[in-house]
Amino acid sequence: MKRNGTLILLLIMLAGIIMQLAMLFLVMEPNELKWYDPNDYLRIARELAQGDAYSTADNERNLYRAPGYPMLLSLMINIVGEKVVSVRLFHILLFPVFLYFLYRLGRDWKNEFTGLMLAFLAIIYPFFIYVPLTLYPEALLLYLLPFIAWLMLKNGNDPHWLWLLFSGAMIALAILIRPTAIFILPVFVLYVVLKSGWKWQKFLSAGILVCLIPVLAVSGWMLRNYNIHGKAMFSSAGGYNLLMSYNDNASIAVKLDYPLPVRIQERLAAADSKEEYENIARDEALAFIKKNPAKALKLSFFKLLDLWNPFPRTTTSSGFARPQFKIISAIPYIIFLILGFFGFLKNRRDGFVIALLFLTLLNCLLNGIIAVSVRYRLITDFAFLLLAADVITGIWAKKTRNNHKRDV
């Protein structure tokens, strides 16, 4: 099976690359980005590739962005050039690595068939084909999370200080790309400790080893900003994003289409610095939540629910956001989610499955209550695809046994 399995995996990887290339050149406009955020990440990356500083005392605008993805994009630009299509092709080159670690995750958790099935499900899951081409931070987080989950499984089975340190480095990278990825840390440490036998010494040693590099990375970036800007901030995005979701005009009916109240707009316009701007946004959002707890709770609930919407609401209607493509995406999503639910019931006592469940829930909670976009949820979708692959493996094994009995 090993030789055949390797061949099948290589064919799956090849098919995945072909599907991404088809998505890029037949559905999307290869060298054009239609969305503001990816264009802004790419602008920063191009500046970094030219040797410019991330920010200076006189230029704070880049502080809105977490530094991880622009820095990785600048590295790609140094390798393949700054054209949008070139950077997208670099993401496609990483897709087989993503598929390999999905395969390893399924194989090491259950068996080779499950690993191959998970890799196959990934290439027929349209979101996994499309999102890496959007050049949002999730383009790389989508690839990174299954690798971190595999590291969690590996360390749970056989913890070693070098692997724990390396795992911490990968988690640090995820946090630098998207700060809300901090949800990975507690789940990772608790799983490794509980799996290897609960002891305070293990908890402390594992916690220190896994958290060391993330703490150093985040603290280092905040110290850098303090030295340059006089404020120890990681990113200035949190308060504003929170305000966009929680203000008097906020609604669950639309996605960031509503204007902020005029009073708040005037306060923000009068801010003297990024720090004051961020403080105003955060304070206004918290004041709204405190004054309107029922409405805030309602908004939170429906935002979390909307993360799982089979037909994502988008502000654009071109490319993959066209209605026909939303329908194409919804069909496998619903099927895999249902199969994944049965897979969870089947493996509900499995500690690794419980850890994946917590990764999914915490990811949705931290991102969903702030802003709604399906791409935030997608980084943990591999979890229910893994469980779906396990269900399909069980069905296939049962069918094979029945056929063998009939032949006998």
N, C-alpha and C positions, 0 to 999 in steps of 0.2 A: 504493500500500500504506500510505502514511503516514496518510492520512485514515481508512482502514479500521482500521489498527492502533490509532489513538487511540480510535476507537469501541469496538473490542474490549477495549482496556485499561480503559476506563470501565465497560464491562459486567462485566468481571471484578471490578473494585473494588466495584461495586454488589452483585454476587453474594456477594462476601466479607463485606461489611457485613451483608447479610441472613442469612448463615450464622452469623455471630457473634451477631447478635441472637437468632436461633433457639436457639443454644447457651445463651445467657444466660437467656432467659425460658422455654424449654421443657425444658431438661436440668438447669440449675442453679437454685439459689434466688437470685434477682437481688440481694437486699439482705442476704445472709447469707454470712459467711466461716466455713468449718468448721475451718480449719487455724490452728494457733498462730502460725506465722511471719508469714503475711500480716496477721493481726490485730495482731501486734506492730509491724510496719512501719506499719500504718495508725494505730495509737495514737501512735507517735512523730510521724508526719506531722500528725496533728490537733493535737498539742501545739505543734509548730513553727508551724502555721497560726494558732494563738492567741497567738503571740509568745513562747512559752517557749523556753529555751535547749535545745540538743541534750542537754547534760549539764552538771552543775555539780559543784563540789567535794564536795557532799554526796549527789549522785545520779549514780552511774556506770553504772546498768543499761543505758542506751542504747549504751554503748561496745561492747556485744556485736555491734551491727549496723554494717556499713559505711554511711557517711552518704549515699551518692548517691541510693538509691531513696527513702528517707523524705523527703529534701529535694525530690525531684521530685514525690512524692505530695503534699507540702504545697503546692507550686505549683499542682497540679491542684485541690486542695481550695479554694484561694483563688479559683479560676476557677469551679468548678462546684458547690462545696459538699462537705460531708464524708460524705454518704450513700454507702454501698458501691456502690449501683447507679449513682450519678452518676460515681464514679471509674472504674468499669468501662466506662461509656459513653464516657468520655474516651479510654480505651485503644482502644475500637473506632474512634473518630474518627481515631486515628493509623494504623489498619490500612491505609487506601489509600496512605499515604505509604510504608509498608513494601512494599506491592505495587509501587508505582512504582519504587522503587530496585532491587527484584528484576528488574523489567522492564529498567531501565537497565543493570543488571549483565549480564544475558543478551544484550542488544542490543549493548552496547559490547564485550563479549568475542567474540561471534560475529555475530549478526544479529537483526533485529527478531522473526522468528518464534521464535527461541530465547528472547528476552526475554518475549514474550507467553506462550509455553508454560510458562516458569518461574513467572510470575505465576499462571497457571491451576493448575499443580500445587500451588502454595502454598494455594489456597483449597479444594482437595480433600484436603489433608493435615490430618487432624483435629487434630493437636497444635498446628498454627499457629493454628487457630481457637480452641482451648480455652485454651492456656497464657496468652495475654495477659489473660484474664479472671480468673486465679487471684490476681493481685496479689502474686506472688512477684517478686523482682528480675528474673528471666528474662522477665517480661512485657514489659519494655522492652529488655533485652539482645537478645531475639529480633528486635526491630525494628532495633536499632542495628548488629548485626554485618554484615548485608548492605551497609549504607551504608558501613561502614568498609572492607569488601572492595571496593566500587566505588571508593572513594577510593584504595585501594591500586593497583587497575588503572589508574586515571586518572594517578596520580603516576608509575607505572612507564612509562607511555607518554609523559608530558610533565610531568616534575617541575618544580614552581615553589615558591619559598619560602613564599608565602602559603598555597598548598594543603597544603604539608607542615605548616605551623603549625596550620592548621585540622584536619588529620587528627590531629595530636597532641592537640588539644582534644577530639575525639570519642573517642579512645582513653582520655584522662584520664577522661572521663565514664563510659566502660565500667568502668574500674578502680575509680572511686568507687562504682559500683553493685555490682560484684563484684570484689574484689581479685585473684582468680585470672585476671581478664582481662588481666593483665600479659603473658600469653603472646602477645598480639597484637603487642607492640612489636618483638621481634627479627625476627619473620617479616615484618612490614611494612617495616622498614628494609632488611633483606637483599634482599627482592624489588625494592624501588625501586632500590637500588644496583646489583644484578646486571642488572636489566632495562635500566638506562640506561648500562651500561658500567662495569665494576669499576675504581674508582680510589679511593685512600685519601682524597683530598680530598672526593670525593662521599660516601664512607662517613661521614666525620666531620661534614660539613655536614648531610646528611640525618638522621643519628643525633641531632645536637644539636637540629635543628629539630623533629623528631617527638617527641623525648623531653622537650623543655623544659617544656611545659605539664603533662604527667603528673608529672614530678618536682616541679614547683612545687606542683601540687595535692595530691599525697600528702604532701610535706614540710610544706606549710602546715597540713594537717589534723593531722599528728603534732605540729607545733609548738604548735598550738592546744591539743591534749590535754596536752602537757607543761606549758604555762602554767597550765592549769586543774587538772590532776590530778597533776602532778609526774612524768608518765611519757610518753615519746614513743611512743605506740602508735597504730596506725591502727584496729585493731579487736581485740576480745578473743575473737573466735570461733575463730581458727585452732587453738589448742591444744586446746580442748574438743572440737571436731569431730574432730581427729586422734585424741584419746583414745577417743572413742566408737567409732572403727573399729579401734583397736589396743589391746586390753586382754585380760586372761585370759578374759573371758566373751564376747569378740567372736565373731561367727559370720557365715558367708556365707548361712545359711539364712533369716535374718530381716533386717528393715530397722530398725535402731535400736530393736528391741523388747527387747533384753537389758539388764539392769541392770548398772551398773558394779560391780566388786568392792567389798564393804563397806569394806575398808581404804581404798580410794581415795575413796569417798564421804565417809568421815570426815575425810580430809585436806582435801578440797575444802570441806567444811562449816566447817572451822576456819580457812580462809583469811581474812586481815584486809582484803584489798583485791582489786579486779579483777586487778591486776597479779600478786599472789601466786597467785590462783586460776588465772590463765592459765599461770603458770610451773609450778605443780604439775601441771596437765593435760598440758602439753607434755613435762615431764620424765618423767612416768609413761608416756606413749605411747612416747617414745624409748627408755626403759628396757625396755619390753616388746619393741619391735622388735629391740633389741640382744640381748636374752636369747633371743628366739624368731624368728630370721631366716627359718627355713623356713615357719613358720606365717604370719608377716607377709607373706612373698612370695606365699603361697597366697591369703591374704585380698585382697591387692592385685590379683592376677590375676583373681580371680573378681568383684571389685568393678568392675574395668574392663570385664570381659565383660558384667556385668549392666547396664551403661549402655546396651548395645545390645539388651537383651531386648525382643522384640516384644510381650511381655505384661508390662509393668512391675509390679513388686511394690510395693504401696502399703499403708500402715497404715489407710487408710480404704476404704470400699466403697460410698460414696454418689456421686451426681453422675456425672461422667465416669469415675470409678474403678470403676464397675460392670462386671462381666464382659462384658456384651454390647457395651459401648462400647470395651473393650479389644480385642475381636475386630475391631470396625469400624476401629479405628486401626491394628491390626497388618497388615491387608491392604494398604493403600496404602504403608505403611512398608516392607514387605518388597519389594513391586514396585519402588518408587523406589530402594531401596538396591541391588537387583540391577541395575537399569538404570544407576544411578550407577557401579557397579563396571565395567560395560562402557564407560561414558563415560570413566572414568579410563584404561582400557586404550587407548582410542581417542586420548586426549589426553595420554598419559603423558610426552611430551617437552615439553609446554607449561609454561613457568615459572609461569604464574598458577595452573594446576591443581596443580602441586607445592606452591605456597605455600598453597593452600586445604587440601591434604592435611595439611600441617604444622600449620595452624591447628586442624584437627579433632583430630589426634593429641595436640597439646599441651593443648588444652582438656580432652580426656578424661583425659589423664594427671594434670594438676594437680587436677582435680575428683574423678576416679574413685577415686584412692588414698585420698582423705579420706572421702568420703561418696557413697553411690549414690542418684541420683535422675535419671530420664530428662530432667528439665527442664534439667540442667546440660549434657547433650549437645546438646539441641535447638537451642541458639544457633548451632551450626555445621552444622545439618542442611541449610541452604540450599545447602551445597557439593555434596552428592550429588544434591540436587534439580536443581541447575544442570547437572550432568553427565547426569542422566536426561533433562532437557529437550533437551540436545544430541543424545542418541541418538534421541529421538523426532523431532527436527528432521531428522536424517539419513534416518530411515525414511520420513518424510513426503515429503522431497525426492525420494527414489528412487521412491516410488510415483507422485508427480506426473510425473516424467520418463517412467516406463513408460506411464502413461496417455496422455501427449502423443505418444509414439511410436506407440501403437496408433491414436490419432486421425489421425495423419499417414499 
